[in-house]
Amino acid sequence: MRLLVAFLLTLSSLNAAPAQKFDLDLISCRELLSTDKQNMNYLIVWLRGFWTEADQVMMLDLERVQADAEKVTHFCTENPDVKVFEAAKRLFGH
């Protein structure tokens, strides 16, 4: 799953603006919510891929990405000072 997500992110970034880096241990929910929607979706896809078990089916479900974006947006709106990685751990972790 991680390989698929990395490939899709790389492929989609070929036409993107200059490269940006996000340290997910440092970026807060407040900062995530202030980034543009495309970058926010990339981060959410990456986070979901990180928390996906190796034995799960490797499928990019765009409806799930949208649902995950809504979960993260809601959580981060309520908890703006929580770090993004911690938020993902609470939402997607097992």
C-alpha positions in Angstrom: 0.0 0.0 0.0 2.8 2.4 0.9 4.4 1.8 -2.4 1.2 2.5 -4.3 0.6 5.7 -2.4 4.2 6.9 -3.0 3.8 6.2 -6.7 0.5 8.0 -7.0 1.9 11.0 -5.0 5.0 11.1 -7.2 3.0 10.8 -10.4 0.5 13.5 -9.4 3.2 15.9 -8.3 4.9 16.0 -11.7 2.5 18.8 -12.7 2.4 20.4 -9.3 4.0 23.6 -8.0 7.5 23.6 -6.5 8.2 20.8 -4.1 7.1 21.2 -0.5 8.1 19.2 2.5 6.0 18.6 5.6 7.5 17.2 8.8 4.4 15.4 10.2 5.9 15.2 13.6 6.0 19.0 13.8 3.1 20.3 11.7 0.0 21.1 13.8 -3.6 20.6 12.8 -3.9 24.4 12.6 -1.1 24.4 10.0 -2.6 21.5 8.1 -5.9 23.3 7.8 -4.2 26.4 6.5 -2.5 24.6 3.6 -4.2 24.3 0.3 -6.7 21.5 -0.3 -4.5 19.6 -2.7 -1.6 19.4 -0.3 -4.0 18.4 2.5 -5.3 15.6 0.5 -1.8 14.4 -0.4 -1.0 14.3 3.3 -4.2 12.5 4.2 -3.5 9.8 1.6 0.0 9.4 2.8 -1.1 9.1 6.4 -3.9 6.6 5.5 -1.3 4.6 3.7 1.1 4.7 6.6 -1.7 3.3 8.9 -2.8 0.6 6.4 -1.8 -2.9 7.3 0.5 -4.7 4.9 -2.0 -7.5 4.3 -4.9 -5.2 3.4 -6.0 -4.9 -0.3 -4.0 -2.2 -2.1 -6.8 0.0 -3.5 -7.1 3.7 -3.7 -10.7 4.5 -2.7 -11.4 8.1 -3.5 -14.6 8.1 -1.5 -12.6 6.9 1.5 -10.0 9.7 0.9 -12.9 12.2 1.0 -14.3 10.6 4.2 -10.8 10.7 5.7 -10.4 14.3 4.8 -13.7 15.1 6.5 -12.6 13.2 9.6 -9.2 14.9 9.7 -10.8 18.4 9.1 -13.3 17.9 11.8 -10.7 16.6 14.3 -8.2 19.3 13.5 -10.8 22.0 13.7 -11.7 20.8 17.3 -8.0 20.2 18.2 -5.8 22.8 16.3 -2.8 22.4 18.5 -2.5 18.6 18.1 0.3 17.5 15.8 -0.9 16.0 12.5 0.8 12.6 13.0 -0.8 12.3 16.5 -4.2 13.2 14.9 -3.7 10.5 12.3 -2.7 8.0 14.9 -5.9 8.7 16.8 -8.1 8.5 13.7 -6.4 5.7 11.7 -4.2 3.9 14.1 -4.9 0.4 15.3 
